[in-house]
C-alpha cells in the first residue's frame, strides 16, 4: 500500500547508511490515522522494511459564536458560525420571555459544507472523521410579537454530549390590546357583564 499523501519523507532515496525524516502535519480529525512508509533496496534481492506512522486523533472539537448583535423588532436573519469534527450535531433554539423559557417554532437551519443537515442525525460522508469542518446555523425571525425584549439561545451539542451556546436579544415589538365590547348597557337594577380582553402584554 502506498504511503498516504499527508505523510512526507525526506530524502526519498539515499546511499548506504543515511537517516530519513518522516513528517506529519497537524491533524484535526476525530479518528486516529496511520500510514506505512516502506524502504526498499534498489539492487540485489531488494529487501524492504516497513515503518508505520501512527497519528492520534484531535479529540472532540466544538466551537460556536458566543453572542450576536440584537435583532430589531421588525425581525431579521441571524447567522451563527461554528466548527466541529463530530459525526452528528444536535441543536435547539429557545426563547426566554420575562423569565419563562419556550421553544422557538420558527426557522432554524444548519449547514455543513453548504449542505443542510438533519438535527441529531449522522452527517453524510462523516467529514469530521478526518478533519474539522465549519458549520453555519441560520435563524430567521419575523417581526416580534412580544412587547418585551426576548433572549434567544441557540444551543448545539456534539455526539459526545459537549455543548456550546450562542445568545442574542430579539427587541420588543409593539403592545397590542383589544376588547370585544366597547359599550355595556345595564338595567336600573344593576348586574354583571363580561368583556374579553385580548393582549400580548400585561394590562391594568
C-alpha positions, 0 to 999 in steps of 0.5 A: 500500500502506498504511503498516504499523501499527508505523510512526507519523507525526506530524502526519498532515496539515499546511499548506504547508511543515511537517516530519513525524516518522516513528517506529519502535519497537524491533524484535526480529525476525530479518528486516529490515522496511520500510514506505512512508509516502506524502504526498499533496496534498489539492487540485489534481492531488494529487501524492504522494511516497513515503518508505520506512522501512527497519528492520534486523533484531535479529540472532540472539537466544538466551537460556536459564536458566543453572542450576536448583535440584537435583532430589531423588532421588525425581525431579521436573519441571524447567522451563527458560525461554528466548527466541529469534527463530530459525526452528528450535531444536535441543536435547539433554539429557545426563547426566554420571555420575562423569565419563562423559557419556550421553544422557538417554532420558527426557522432554524437551519444548519449547514455543513459544507453548504449542505443542510443537515438533519438535527441529531442525525449522522452527517453524510460522508462523516467529514469530521472523521478526518478533519474539522469542518465549519458549520453555519446555523441560520435563524430567521425571525419575523417581526416580534410579537412580544412587547418585551425584549426576548433572549434567544439561545441557540444551543448545539451539542456534539455526539459526545454530549459537549455543548456550546451556546450562542445568545442574542436579544430579539427587541420588543415589538409593539403592545397590542390590546383589544376588547370585544365590547366597547359599550355595556348597557345595564338595567336600573337594577344593576348586574354583571357583564363580561368583556374579553380582553385580548393582549400580548402584554400585561394590562391594568 
